Amino acid sequence: MKTLTEIESFFRQELHHSSDVVRRPMTIQGEQGILIYLDTMVDEKWLEQVLYQSFMQKEALSLSAIESQVNVSMERLHSAEACLPLCWTGHAILVFGSSSFQFLALKTPTTQNRSIEEPINDRALRGSHDGFIEDLTTNLSLIRKTARIEDLVIQTQVVGQSVKKEVAMVYIEGRADPTIVKDIKKKLSNIKQDMISSPGTLNERLQGAKKTFFPQILYTERPDSTVGNLAEGRIVLLIEGNPTALILPVSFFSFMQSVDDYNVHFVLGSFLRLVRMIALLISILLPSLYISLVAFHFEIIPQPLIISVKSSLQNIPYPPLVEALIMEFTIELIREAGLRLPAPIGQTIGIVGGLVIGEAVVNAGLVSNIMIIVVAVTAISSFVIPSPEMSSVIRLSRFPLMISAATFGLIGVVLTFFVILMHLIKLESFGTPYLTPIAPFNRKGLKDAIMRFPVWLIQRHTDTSSSHPLNGDQKK
């Protein structure tokens, strides 16, 4: 390519003659040049104000003036081929020269970003109300402003084949486990997928073909939660175009913690965690325990309750397992309908649907009153779990327990529960035991796992010399 016309033709051809390709002639240091960009990715008002109005009234546009006076990130490249990928990421390409051309890629701001606001799915009663947005640079800036740590490391990498996404890995040097950092870098480099469209897709690529449905990566949209996890020695991944941060490695107890645990007195924070643990056991065990008692162990039911339970089950044509499956499926339908509909209508569907359907199935004699109570308490308990991913897994885990209860009674419930427990003990999150600090036992980690000890007693950061990095749990 020996002329500006040939360079312009190259860009238009490689960009498939798209209608949003813009070419502007300019004079740079007394030589002719062109500015090429995609108007759908670039703020043209910014270009007009900074470049054209500020400098075009002069005879020549000085590169030193651009660097010193214009607030723009500029990268020098050696060829048009090297500039082409930057066009898709919001850069304006400046080409000038006569015999040998110079190529400059100017990073321009865009106007499509929404304002910073509190995330809907990750609210807190106290503390910061900032949340990540879809712009990666803004999210990294929020982490920097919240952390203010000299050893904070940010490394970006492009992932994907046809649709490329920029992924940023953030960690604190000296606190994050170097082995895990190296492993994550290698896994990101080995991703050959055509498109990484969401955090869930990246999650699956990082985990590989592990035979588990328990989440091993924690999601958050809060900068303060992200910084708290960084201080505990964890690694954070952020994807361009998505407001969700991926935190790893984590333990099972990481999903049972909330940011408000650290905004109240430690006694109240410990009580809230205890309530969540009880809600977890209710959510996973209550339906199966009820089925096993009614179907096999009726004599265990206290004497004052036998009459009411017996009368409730007298005219029901189905066994307890079918009752539970009907109601669980109905609850899931109501929940999904509430999520998909607009917020005001979704709340109405959840309340009215639960009342009307519950009353109707009882009057029709399809489900007993006691089963309605059991399923309702179970559903409410599952909503207490802070992490939506863990809450979904717990809801799914109820079904094998209910089937075991209907088949073998309490023995089946106990055996199935221990199978799930053994699976969790064996499971690892990127080399870290999933049930740490319980298995393997770590006394220091207990201060911020199941209970919340006072701040001055909690281990403040991860001891990277340990073979198990998660000695404490995150300040979310």
HELIX and SHEET records of a PDB file:
HELIX    1   1 LEU A    4  GLU A   14  1                                  11    
HELIX    2   2 GLU A   44  LEU A   47  1                                   4    
HELIX    3   3 GLU A   48  TYR A   52  3                                   5    
HELIX    4   4 GLN A   53  PHE A   55  1                                   3    
HELIX    5   5 LEU A   63  GLN A   69  1                                   7    
HELIX    6   6 ALA A   80  CYS A   87  1                                   8    
HELIX    7   7 LEU A  136  ALA A  147  1                                  12    
HELIX    8   8 PRO A  178  SER A  189  1                                  12    
HELIX    9   9 PRO A  199  GLN A  207  1                                   9    
HELIX   10  10 PRO A  223  ALA A  231  1                                   9    
HELIX   11  11 PHE A  252  MET A  256  5                                   5    
HELIX   12  12 VAL A  259  TYR A  262  5                                   4    
HELIX   13  13 PHE A  266  ALA A  295  1                                  30    
HELIX   14  14 PHE A  298  ILE A  300  5                                   3    
HELIX   15  15 GLN A  303  LEU A  313  1                                  11    
HELIX   16  16 PRO A  320  ARG A  340  1                                  21    
HELIX   17  17 ALA A  343  ASN A  363  1                                  21    
HELIX   18  18 ASN A  369  VAL A  384  1                                  16    
HELIX   19  19 PRO A  388  PHE A  408  1                                  21    
HELIX   20  20 LEU A  410  LYS A  426  1                                  17    
HELIX   21  21 GLY A  445  ASP A  448  5                                   4    
HELIX   22  22 VAL A  455  LEU A  457  5                                   3    
SHEET    1   A 5 VAL A  21  ILE A  28  0                                        
SHEET    2   A 5 GLU A  31  LEU A  38 -1                                        
SHEET    3   A 5 HIS A  91  GLY A  97 -1                                        
SHEET    4   A 5 PHE A 101  LYS A 107 -1                                        
SHEET    5   A 5 SER A  73  LEU A  77 -1                                        
SHEET    1   B 5 LEU A 152  VAL A 159  0                                        
SHEET    2   B 5 LYS A 165  ILE A 172 -1                                        
SHEET    3   B 5 ILE A 235  ILE A 239 -1                                        
SHEET    4   B 5 ALA A 245  LEU A 248 -1                                        
SHEET    5   B 5 LEU A 218  THR A 220 -1                                        
SHEET    1   C 2 GLU A 428  SER A 429  0                                        
SHEET    2   C 2 THR A 432  PRO A 433 -1                                        
END                                                                             
